[in-house]
Amino acid sequence: MAERILIVEDEKSIARVLELELSFEGYETGMAYTGSEGLIQFREQEWDLILLDLMLPEIHGLDVLKRIRSADAAIPVILLTAKSDVKDKVAGLDLGANDYITKPFEIEELLARIRANLRLAKGSANPAVHSFAELKLNESTREVSRGKRPVELTPREFDLLLYLLQHPNQVLSREQVLNAVWGYDYYGDTNVIDVYIRYLRKKIDAGEPATYIQTVRGVGYVLKEHRNEAEK
């Protein structure tokens, strides 16, 4: 069965190009030109991924995203943004967007991002609970905790931590992490891994007597417990 993608974009020329390109790639598509139409389509049909413009009439894209996430924590959402929408990009990621692409964009890059996000979604179709030391991650509820402390993660941070938890005590190269979490077709800056590792450390390890995410110089990262000298 073809995967189904909802396009929520008010510029009809862009929406039409997306529809044609996605159909050519074998996807089924749905169209919505306003925020309210997008929410109606989302609620009335089943979708595998949503392309969501931010500057929408009737309901702003961020509000649409917020309502989508309140109903479905798992469906991949890729934001379509303008170059100047830096604050909206950050807000969108914080609200649960999986990815974003800036207009004008190359269709090949968008298709690559779609494939990567669909792969990640399929990979989490069989939920499980992963744990390491005091760290626990539930794929079904997307809840993460360290001991009794809940840890709030963005979708990308969650995917990165999941990959580390699937390979405890195993040194993972930056290339392995990039391919597994961002996809083989990712064309962006590879430093994105280091950025998200810092995000995870701040949320998981900061202020704790033991750290879990370690750097292996010249290689990559490993999920391995390391206790501070004062605590040994």
Number of C-alpha atoms within 10 A of each C-alpha: 6 11 13 19 23 23 26 30 26 19 13 13 10 12 20 14 12 20 20 13 15 19 15 10 11 13 17 17 19 18 20 20 18 21 26 18 17 25 17 11 18 20 13 8 10 13 18 19 22 24 23 26 28 25 20 21 14 11 16 15 26 24 15 23 24 15 13 22 17 11 11 12 14 20 20 24 26 24 25 24 21 17 11 10 13 11 8 17 23 12 13 23 20 13 19 24 27 21 20 20 19 15 12 11 12 10 13 11 15 20 16 17 23 22 18 19 23 17 15 17 17 10 11 14 11 9 12 13 15 14 17 17 11 13 18 20 21 15 19 14 12 18 15 23 16 18 11 9 11 14 17 15 19 16 21 18 19 20 22 20 21 22 17 21 21 13 12 17 17 13 18 19 14 17 13 15 17 18 13 16 22 26 20 15 17 17 11 9 7 13 10 12 19 14 10 15 18 14 14 21 15 11 16 23 15 11 10 11 13 18 17 21 22 17 16 12 7 8 12 17 21 20 22 20 16 13 13 11 8 6 7 8
